[in-house]
């Protein structure tokens, strides 16, 4: 992940992830937490905008707004 974020072809924009808990269990949650320790990363909690049995939230607009807010917080403009 660090190599991808700091790669020469990237613009320095943050890497943002939708936090899709409870899918994947504790192992996936641990990886997400560890990823957030890398500089210029962020997450948007999405577990409340989807269905309990589907990893893909039906409310895509809510997810997009949360990721946009996380990007704004990281970039500050």
C-alpha positions as CSV (number, residue, x, y, z in Angstrom):
1,X,0.0,0.0,0.0
2,X,2.8,2.4,0.9
3,X,4.5,1.9,-2.5
4,X,1.2,2.4,-4.3
5,X,0.5,5.7,-2.4
6,X,4.0,7.1,-2.9
7,X,4.4,5.9,-6.5
8,X,6.0,8.3,-9.0
9,X,2.9,8.5,-11.2
10,X,0.5,9.6,-8.4
11,X,-0.5,13.2,-7.7
12,X,-0.2,13.0,-3.9
13,X,-3.9,12.7,-3.4
14,X,-4.9,10.6,-0.4
15,X,-5.8,6.9,-0.7
16,X,-9.3,6.6,0.7
17,X,-11.0,3.3,1.6
18,X,-14.6,2.6,2.4
19,X,-14.6,0.7,5.7
20,X,-17.0,-2.1,5.0
21,X,-17.2,-3.7,8.4
22,X,-18.4,-6.3,9.5
23,X,-17.4,-8.0,6.2
24,X,-14.2,-10.0,6.4
25,X,-14.2,-10.3,10.1
26,X,-11.5,-9.1,12.5
27,X,-8.6,-9.9,10.1
28,X,-9.9,-7.4,7.5
29,X,-10.7,-4.8,10.2
30,X,-7.1,-5.2,11.5
31,X,-5.7,-4.6,8.0
32,X,-7.9,-1.5,7.6
33,X,-6.6,-0.1,10.9
34,X,-3.0,-0.8,9.9
35,X,-3.5,0.8,6.5
36,X,-4.7,4.0,8.3
37,X,-1.3,4.3,10.0
38,X,0.2,5.0,6.5
39,X,0.6,8.7,5.8
40,X,-2.1,10.2,3.5
41,X,-4.7,7.5,3.9
42,X,-8.3,7.8,5.2
43,X,-11.5,5.8,5.5
44,X,-15.2,6.3,5.4
45,X,-17.4,4.2,7.6
46,X,-20.1,2.6,5.3
47,X,-21.7,-0.2,7.4
48,X,-24.9,1.8,8.0
49,X,-25.7,2.5,4.3
50,X,-25.9,-1.1,2.9
51,X,-27.6,-4.4,3.5
52,X,-26.3,-6.8,6.1
53,X,-25.8,-9.6,3.6
54,X,-24.2,-7.6,0.7
55,X,-20.7,-6.0,0.8
56,X,-21.7,-3.5,-1.9
57,X,-23.8,-0.6,-0.3
58,X,-26.9,0.2,-2.2
59,X,-26.6,3.9,-1.3
60,X,-23.6,4.8,-3.4
61,X,-24.2,8.5,-3.0
62,X,-23.8,8.3,0.8
63,X,-20.5,6.4,0.3
64,X,-19.3,9.0,-2.3
65,X,-20.1,11.9,0.0
66,X,-18.3,10.3,2.9
67,X,-15.2,9.6,0.8
68,X,-15.3,13.2,-0.6
69,X,-15.5,14.6,3.0
70,X,-12.5,12.4,3.9
71,X,-10.6,13.7,0.9
72,X,-11.4,17.3,1.8
73,X,-10.2,16.8,5.3
74,X,-6.9,15.3,4.0
75,X,-6.3,18.0,1.4
76,X,-7.9,20.9,3.2
77,X,-9.3,22.7,0.2
